[in-house]
Amino acid sequence: MEVPPNPELNLDNLPPLGAIEWVSVDVNYRKMRLLSWATVQLVMLLLILSPMVASLLGHVNYSDIHLWWVLLCLQVPLSGLWFMEEWRGFMRRGYAVRERDITYQTGWLIRNTTTIPYGMIQHSELSQGPVSRWLGINHIKLFTAGGSGNLRIAGLKEERAQELRALIDARAGRS
């Protein structure tokens, strides 16, 4: 039995990801993410402050009010980090459609870049929740063989999402 050749690749000839021209997602997606951030922060603030206010007004006698100050002091910097991730990370959020694959990157503090070859894509779907429908944006989900490399590109205008899905389906051989 003859062993098939498996030569090494010259990594110097690979195109760097930094040379890719990224396509940004729609700015309405930023609004949606910031709306989610604000909603969670408001709920957290109400949950933390309501026992403190009740204690200060004399309605409830909390002997250990210091615990609520600790929670408040933890919540403020964590919400600030999350806000910075949403605000600054949005500028890095984008996708690139290439000849053989599609790449998506996200994040400011925690960066993530995912590349999926078209040949690995089994199917795709478009999804839209109530808030994204209100803002006119879609999300495309790409499901791969094995399920470990699934990709979700969020924040696409309706027409762009349809075009991208048709292109991906054609490249993956499902047109």
Contacts in CASP RR format, 6 or more apart in sequence:
PFRMAT RR
TARGET T0000
AUTHOR 0000-0000-0000
METHOD contacts of the structure
MODEL  1
MEVPPNPELNLDNLPPLGAIEWVSVDVNYRKMRLLSWATVQLVMLLLILS
PMVASLLGHVNYSDIHLWWVLLCLQVPLSGLWFMEEWRGFMRRGYAVRER
DITYQTGWLIRNTTTIPYGMIQHSELSQGPVSRWLGINHIKLFTAGGSGN
LRIAGLKEERAQELRALIDARAGRS
17 103 0 8 1.000
17 113 0 8 1.000
17 115 0 8 1.000
20 96 0 8 1.000
20 98 0 8 1.000
20 103 0 8 1.000
21 96 0 8 1.000
22 94 0 8 1.000
22 95 0 8 1.000
22 96 0 8 1.000
22 105 0 8 1.000
23 94 0 8 1.000
23 95 0 8 1.000
23 96 0 8 1.000
23 97 0 8 1.000
24 93 0 8 1.000
24 94 0 8 1.000
25 93 0 8 1.000
25 94 0 8 1.000
25 95 0 8 1.000
25 153 0 8 1.000
25 154 0 8 1.000
25 155 0 8 1.000
25 156 0 8 1.000
26 137 0 8 1.000
26 155 0 8 1.000
26 156 0 8 1.000
26 157 0 8 1.000
26 160 0 8 1.000
28 135 0 8 1.000
28 136 0 8 1.000
28 137 0 8 1.000
28 155 0 8 1.000
29 90 0 8 1.000
29 93 0 8 1.000
29 132 0 8 1.000
29 135 0 8 1.000
29 137 0 8 1.000
29 154 0 8 1.000
29 155 0 8 1.000
30 86 0 8 1.000
30 90 0 8 1.000
31 135 0 8 1.000
32 131 0 8 1.000
32 132 0 8 1.000
32 135 0 8 1.000
32 137 0 8 1.000
32 155 0 8 1.000
33 86 0 8 1.000
33 90 0 8 1.000
34 86 0 8 1.000
34 87 0 8 1.000
35 131 0 8 1.000
36 131 0 8 1.000
37 79 0 8 1.000
37 82 0 8 1.000
37 83 0 8 1.000
37 86 0 8 1.000
41 79 0 8 1.000
44 75 0 8 1.000
44 79 0 8 1.000
45 75 0 8 1.000
48 68 0 8 1.000
48 71 0 8 1.000
48 72 0 8 1.000
48 75 0 8 1.000
49 68 0 8 1.000
49 72 0 8 1.000
51 60 0 8 1.000
51 62 0 8 1.000
51 65 0 8 1.000
51 68 0 8 1.000
52 62 0 8 1.000
52 65 0 8 1.000
52 68 0 8 1.000
52 69 0 8 1.000
52 72 0 8 1.000
54 60 0 8 1.000
54 62 0 8 1.000
55 61 0 8 1.000
55 62 0 8 1.000
55 65 0 8 1.000
62 68 0 8 1.000
81 109 0 8 1.000
84 108 0 8 1.000
84 109 0 8 1.000
85 107 0 8 1.000
85 108 0 8 1.000
85 109 0 8 1.000
85 110 0 8 1.000
88 108 0 8 1.000
89 106 0 8 1.000
89 107 0 8 1.000
89 108 0 8 1.000
89 109 0 8 1.000
91 108 0 8 1.000
92 105 0 8 1.000
92 106 0 8 1.000
92 107 0 8 1.000
92 108 0 8 1.000
92 111 0 8 1.000
93 105 0 8 1.000
93 106 0 8 1.000
93 107 0 8 1.000
94 104 0 8 1.000
94 105 0 8 1.000
94 106 0 8 1.000
94 153 0 8 1.000
95 102 0 8 1.000
95 103 0 8 1.000
95 104 0 8 1.000
95 105 0 8 1.000
95 153 0 8 1.000
96 102 0 8 1.000
96 103 0 8 1.000
96 104 0 8 1.000
97 164 0 8 1.000
97 167 0 8 1.000
100 117 0 8 1.000
100 118 0 8 1.000
101 115 0 8 1.000
101 116 0 8 1.000
101 117 0 8 1.000
101 118 0 8 1.000
102 115 0 8 1.000
102 116 0 8 1.000
102 118 0 8 1.000
102 142 0 8 1.000
102 151 0 8 1.000
102 153 0 8 1.000
102 168 0 8 1.000
103 113 0 8 1.000
103 114 0 8 1.000
103 115 0 8 1.000
103 116 0 8 1.000
104 113 0 8 1.000
104 114 0 8 1.000
104 151 0 8 1.000
104 152 0 8 1.000
104 153 0 8 1.000
105 111 0 8 1.000
105 112 0 8 1.000
105 113 0 8 1.000
105 114 0 8 1.000
106 112 0 8 1.000
114 149 0 8 1.000
114 151 0 8 1.000
116 142 0 8 1.000
116 144 0 8 1.000
116 149 0 8 1.000
116 151 0 8 1.000
118 168 0 8 1.000
118 171 0 8 1.000
118 172 0 8 1.000
118 173 0 8 1.000
119 171 0 8 1.000
119 172 0 8 1.000
119 173 0 8 1.000
120 144 0 8 1.000
120 145 0 8 1.000
120 149 0 8 1.000
121 142 0 8 1.000
121 143 0 8 1.000
121 144 0 8 1.000
121 168 0 8 1.000
121 172 0 8 1.000
122 143 0 8 1.000
122 144 0 8 1.000
122 145 0 8 1.000
123 143 0 8 1.000
123 174 0 8 1.000
124 140 0 8 1.000
124 141 0 8 1.000
124 142 0 8 1.000
124 143 0 8 1.000
124 165 0 8 1.000
124 168 0 8 1.000
124 169 0 8 1.000
125 140 0 8 1.000
125 141 0 8 1.000
125 143 0 8 1.000
126 138 0 8 1.000
126 139 0 8 1.000
126 140 0 8 1.000
126 141 0 8 1.000
126 161 0 8 1.000
126 162 0 8 1.000
126 165 0 8 1.000
127 138 0 8 1.000
127 139 0 8 1.000
127 140 0 8 1.000
127 141 0 8 1.000
128 136 0 8 1.000
128 137 0 8 1.000
128 138 0 8 1.000
128 139 0 8 1.000
132 138 0 8 1.000
132 139 0 8 1.000
132 155 0 8 1.000
136 157 0 8 1.000
136 158 0 8 1.000
137 154 0 8 1.000
137 155 0 8 1.000
137 156 0 8 1.000
137 157 0 8 1.000
137 158 0 8 1.000
138 155 0 8 1.000
138 156 0 8 1.000
138 157 0 8 1.000
138 158 0 8 1.000
138 161 0 8 1.000
139 152 0 8 1.000
139 153 0 8 1.000
139 154 0 8 1.000
139 155 0 8 1.000
139 156 0 8 1.000
139 161 0 8 1.000
140 152 0 8 1.000
140 153 0 8 1.000
140 156 0 8 1.000
140 161 0 8 1.000
140 164 0 8 1.000
140 165 0 8 1.000
140 168 0 8 1.000
141 150 0 8 1.000
141 151 0 8 1.000
141 152 0 8 1.000
142 150 0 8 1.000
142 151 0 8 1.000
142 152 0 8 1.000
142 153 0 8 1.000
142 168 0 8 1.000
143 150 0 8 1.000
144 150 0 8 1.000
144 151 0 8 1.000
153 164 0 8 1.000
156 164 0 8 1.000
166 175 0 8 1.000
169 175 0 8 1.000
END
